[in-house]
Amino acid sequence: MLKTVKSTNLNGQSVVGEQIVRTFYASVTSEGNTTSNSSTVNRDLYIQNYEQVKADEDEFEAKVREIETEVFEKLATESEEE
C-alpha cells in the first residue's frame, strides 16, 4: 500500500558579497515532522562574518517556524473536526 505525505521545502543561502557562505535546508511534512540541515560552504568567510551568517540562519529558522505553525494549526483544526 502506498502512503504519501505532502511536504513543504525551504532552501536558503547566507551570502557575503557574491560568495555563498552557508546553505540551509528544511522540510516540513503535512504530519508536522521537520527535517533541517545546514552546511558551511566557505569556512573562512563563515569565520570572518560569523555574526551576519548566524543572523541569516536565525531568519531562516524563523521562516521554518512560520511553516511549522501553519501545519500545526491545520492539524489542530482537523483534530477538532473529528
Phi, psi and omega in degrees: 000134180271131173237130179242152178227128177281142178222155175249125180254142179228129178238143178215162178221137170264119187240134174242121187065241175245011182261130173284125182259318183212143177245152181229145179216140173213148175227126179243121181275163178293347176270357177093014177266137182239135171239133178220157183204150172222155183217133177275123182265323182229096186300317182297313178293327177299313180296315182292332185238033187308312183298317179293318180296318179295324176296319177297318180295319177299319179296319178298313181297326176296321178294322176297317179297325176299315179295316178301317180300316178301315181295314181297320179295320178295318179297320180295320178296316179296322179294321179292329182284342182281000000 
